[in-house]
Amino acid sequence: MKTFASLDRRQALIGAAAALGWETAQARSRSMGLSRTGVQQMKTLLEGHVARGSAPGLVALVSRGNDTETVVAGRMSLDGAEPMRRDAIFRLASMTKPVTAVAALMLVEDGKLRLDEPVEPLLPELADRRVLKTLAAPVEDTVPARRPITVEDVLTFRLGWGVLFDPELPIQKLVADLPGFGMPDPTSPLTFDAYMRRLHEAPLMAQPGERWLYTAGSNVLGVLVARAAGQPLDAVFQERILGPLGMTDTGFWIPQEKVGRTVTGYFPQDGKLELFDKPDGRYVRPPAFPAGDSGLVSTADDFATFARFLTTGLAPDGRRLISQASLKAMQTNHLTPAQIKDGAEILGPGRGWGYGLGVVVEPNVDGVAPGAYGWNGGFGTSWFNDPAKGLTAILLTQRVFDSADPPQLHKDFWRAAYAAAV
């Protein structure tokens, strides 16, 4: 049984020793700080990007040990006069994924899920899967799946479904309107049960465990978490993660009293920024489908709280919410070299995949060091933690990415964050 809840005595002693080493590392990181010169250079760089139109506005947060610095630049909207504010609410898009993964790992620790078990007891719609012979094949041209889909397949995005970039493929046409197979849309009318009925009709794109395919796994995981917990996904998040961490500005929708703190979203089109979503637009009501891959909104400080939590597993009051073993598994690459190569277009250079987030496995042109982990949100956000440096770096903008490759603004910020941590 692959679970974090059933450690024997020897494993517990090993875990205690590892925790002691981790506590020593944490004490060392708290003694670290940020360079004043580096922070000023980062501020100048980000303000320059805003002045050149890279984004209408931004909030950047860099933290190391007990030292946290923020940069707030630009405006809340392209045509408005209101300056950007530190507590501005942004659409996180794919930075939702690690939150969903944490919820799942908490249920693994509770014994309600096992990593190596098939998902069929909780997701009977996924029993007896068929698999396309080729991606270009008609959706009826299938072979039987060689084995069931497991919980770990879903966490690692190797369940056999994901977004494809050829809209003419028959399978992509079949699933294009489903959450996780296209651009995030909080207005989807599907419920979790309706979503699973639709997935039941679709063959897998690859054999379970075979390929890394992006994003749909987090939505299947969201359904799995809700059914295992016996609660709606937003309730699980609130009870297990957001509430205990004090993340009061994070959720699947924006209450009316917070609309005024929400940025306007923009999509790049023909060299200009076109309106994507107004503050009182798609996120002002509870969604029928709380998307585990993309549905959350949040602030820089709220997400920094979550990022710090991923280094400790502790709530601010000292309660342990998740074990170090679970966090370690989450932050460890689980892909083979071939799977990393196959997914490189989305993973980016030098990155593998853990549970719900990217893991840097080798030096790369983007400058984020091996051992760092995090992920980006295609609506204009990015984040990483570097345990070796004790560094957290978060950048929130309201400019949707042009492609899976983040804009230069984000890459420049990553390098500037490292320069401030010398």
N, C-alpha and C positions, 0 to 999 in steps of 0.2 A: 504494500500500500504506500503510494507516494503522497505523503502528507506531512505538514509541519507540526501536527498536533500529537504525534505518537513517537516522541524521542525516547530512546532507552537511556539508562543511567550514563553509559559511556558517552553517548552523543550529547547529553545534557552537560557533562563536564567539559567536553570540547567546546560546546557553545558558550559556557561560562568563561572559559579562557579567551575565546574569541571576543566576547563582549568586553572583557577586561582590557584587551588590546585596543578595541574600538574606543572605549572610554578614555584611554590614554591619548589616542589620536585626537579625540574630540577636545580634550583639555589643551592639547597642543594647538589645535586650530583656533580655539578661543583666544589664545595669546596672539594670533595673527591679526592683521588688520589690512587696511587699504592705504595705498599711497595717495597723499593729497595731490601730488603732481599728476599722478595717473587719473585720478577722479576728475580733475580739472580738464585734462586732455580729453577724457571721455565726454564730458559736458560740451566742450567746444565742438567735438566731432559730431555729436548728435544734433546739436543746435544748427550746425552747418547743413546737415542732411535735411532738416526741416526747412531751412531757408531755401534750399535748392529744390524743394518740392518732392522729396522722397516719400514723405507722408505729411498729412495736414498737421498731425501732432503725435506725441508719444509720451509714455511714462516708462522710464528705465529704472531698474532696481538692481544694485549689486551689493552682495553681503558676504562678509568673511569674518568668521568668529563672531565677536560682538559688535562689529563695525558694519553699519549699513548706510549706503548712500543712494539717493534717488536723483534722477534728472527728469524734470517735467518741462516739456517744450511744445510750442505750437498751440493749436487751437482744437477745440472739441469738434468743430466741423469746418469744412473747407470755406464756406461763405459766411460763417458766423463770427462774431466778435469775441465770444467767450473763450478765455484762455483755457488751455488744458489744465486739469486739476489732478492732484495726486490720487484722489479717491475715485477717479473716472472709472466707469464700468465698461469693459470690453467683452466682445464675443470670443471665447477661448478656442472654439472649433476643436481641433485635434488635441489640444492640451487637456481635453476632458479624459482622454484615454487612460492616463495613469491613475486617475481617481477611480475609474471603473475597475481597473486591475487591483487596486488596493482593497476595494470592497470584496472582490472575489477571493483574495488571499485571506482576508479576515474570516470568510466563511469556510475556507479550507482549514484554518486553525480551529474553528468551531466544530469541525467534523461534519459539516453539512455538504461539503464538496470534497472530492479527492482529485488530485491532479491527473492520475492515471486512469480514472474511471470514465467509461463512455458517458456522453451527455444525454443519452436516450431516456433514462428514467425521468429526467426533468424536462427534456425537450423531445418528446416522442415524435414530433414532426420530422426529426432528423434520423429516424431509424431507417435501415435498409436503403442507404444512399446509393444512387447511381452516379457515374462519373463520365463526363464527355470523353469520347475517344480522342478528339483534338479540340482545341479552343475554337476552331473555325467550323466544327461539325454542327449539323442541325441538333437542336436540343433533345431530339429523340434518339440520337446516335450515341449510345452510352454503353458502359460496361459496369459490372457491380463494383462497389467500393471494396478494397481489400481488407479493410478493418473499420470498426466504428470510429467516429470522431470523439476525441477525449477532451476533458477540460483543459489540459495543457495545450492541445492543438488550438483551441479557441484563444487562449491567452497569448500564444506565440504567433497567431495569424497564419497557422498552417492547417486550418480546418478544411481548406479546399475552395473557399469563396473569397472574392475580393474585387476591387474595382479594376476594370480593364480600360485601356485607352483607345480602343477601336469601337466606335459606336455602331459599326455595321455588323459586328459579330452577333449571331443569333442569340447567344446566351446573354450578351450585354443588353440587347433589346428587351429580353424577357425580364431582366432585373433592374433596368435603368431607373425606375421610379421608386425603388426600395431604398430606405436609409442605409448608408454604407456602401452604395454602389455608384454614387454620384456626389454632386455638391451638397453639403449639409442643408437641410431645410426643416426648421422647427415647426413648420405648418403642415407637415405630413399628417393626413387623417388616420393613418394606420395605428391601431393599438398593438401592443406586444403580441397578443394572440393572433391578430390578423396578419401581422408581419410573419410570424412563424408559419401560418397556413400558406402564405405566398412562397416562402422559402421551400416549403415541402414540395412545391411544384417544380422547382428548379434543380437540374442536375449540378453536381459539383464541377468546378473548373479544373480540379486536380485531385489526385488521391490524398486522403488525410495524411498529414505529416510530410508531404512531398515538396510543396512549394510555399514560399512566403508570399501572400497576397494581401494587399493593404486594406484596412479600415473596417470591412464588414465584421470581422471577428469581434470588435468591441461592442457592436450592437447585439450580436448573438450573446456575448458575455453579459450585457446588461439584462437581457431576458433571463439568462441562467441565474444571475444574482437575485433578481426579483423573485423568481419561482423558488429558489433554494431558501431565501429568507422569508417567503410568505408575505412580502410587502412590496408596494410600488418602488421602483428604483430610486425615485427622488426621496422617498421616506428612508430608504436604506442609507443613502448618502448623508442625509441630515442627521440621522440617529447615530451612525457609526463614525462619520468623518467630519462633516462640516460643523455640526453642533459642538462636539468635543473640542475641535480645534479653534472654535470661535470665528469661523469664516462666515461672517454675517452678510457679506455682499456677494456670495457665490451661490448659484442655483441655476435651475433650468428655465427660469423666467424672471422678468424684471418687474417688481411691484410698482404701482403707479407713483408712489412717493420717491422712487429712485430713478425714474425716467430722465429727470433733469441732469443726472450724473452720467448718463449713457452717451457714448460717442456716436457720431454718425459714421456708418461704414461706407467705404468706397471701393469700386472695382476699376482697375486700370483698363482703359479701352482706347485704342488708337492714339496713344500718347497723352491721354487725359484721364482724370479720375471722374468716373460716373457714379451716381448715387447707387449704393447697394442696399442699405437698410437704414431707416430713420430710427432715432431713439425710441419712438413709440411705434415701431414696426413689428417685426416678426416675433420678437421675444417678450412681448408684454402680457402674454397669457400662458397659463400652464399648457405644455404641449401634450397632444394625445400620445406621442411617441417620445419619451425622454431619451434622447440618443446617447448611448454610452460612448460613442466614438466622437461626439462633436457638440453636445447640447448645452454645455455650461457657459455662463457669463461670470465674470469675476473682476477683481481689481489687482493691482500689482502687490499691495500689501497682503491681501488674502492669499494670493497664490504663493507669495514668499513664505507664508505660514505653512502651507502644504509642502513646499520644497524643503523647508527645514525639518518638517515632520518625517520626510523620507530619509533623513540622516539619523533619526533617533527612534522613531516608532512611538514617541511619547506625546501625549497631550500637554498643553501648557501647564496644567496642574500636576504633572508628573505621572499620570496614569499611563500604563503601557497599553496602546491600542493595537499594536501589531508587533510581532517578534522581529529581531534582527535577522533570523534565518529567512523569514519571508521577504524582508526587504532586500537581502543579499540575492535571493533567487530572482526577484523582480529586476534587479539592476545588473544581472549577468546575461551576457549574450547566449542565446539558445539556438542560433542558426548555424548551419554548416557553411563552410566557405562558398560552396556552390549556391546555396540559398541567398547568401549575402550578395553574391555577384548578380544573381537573377533579380534581386530586389533593389539594386543600386540606384535606379532612376528615382525612387522615392526615398530610400534609406539615406542616400547621400554618401559622399566619400568616406570610407573608413568606418562605417557604422554597421552594427548588427542590431538585433532586437532582443529585448528581455521580455518582461511581461508588461505590455501596455506602454512601452517607451523605447526609444533608441539608445543603444549603448555603443560608445566609441571603442573600437577594437584595435585601431592602428593609426599612426600619424596621418594627418590629412591636410588638404589645402585650405580647409576652413579654419584651422588653428585651434580646434577644440581637442584637448588632449585625450589619449587613450585612458580608459577608466571613467571618464565623464559619462553622464547619462542625462536624458531629458528628451524633449520633443518640441516640435513647432506646431502652430495652429495656422492653417491656410487663410484665415481671416485677418492675419497681420501680426501674429504673436510668436515668440520663441522663448525657450528656457533651457538651461542646463545646470546641473550640479557637478562640480568636480571635487570628489572626496579628497584627493591628494592635496589639493590647494585649499580645501575648506571653503570653496567658492560657490556661490549661487549667483546666477545672472539671468534676469528676466527683462524682456523688452516687449511692450504692448503698443501696437499701433492700430489704426483703423483702416489700413490699406491692405486689401486682399492680395495675396501672392499672385504673381503672373503664372507661376508654374510650381512644380514640386520643389524646385531649387529656390531657397529663400532669397529675397532681394539683398543687394549689396549692403544696405543699411544694417541688416541683422548680422551679416558676417563681419562688418566693421565693428559693430558693438561687441561681438564675441571676443575679438582680438583686443579691443580696448578694455574689456573687463579683465582679461588676463594681465594686461599691462598695468592695471590698477592694483593687482594682487601680488606684485613683486615685493 
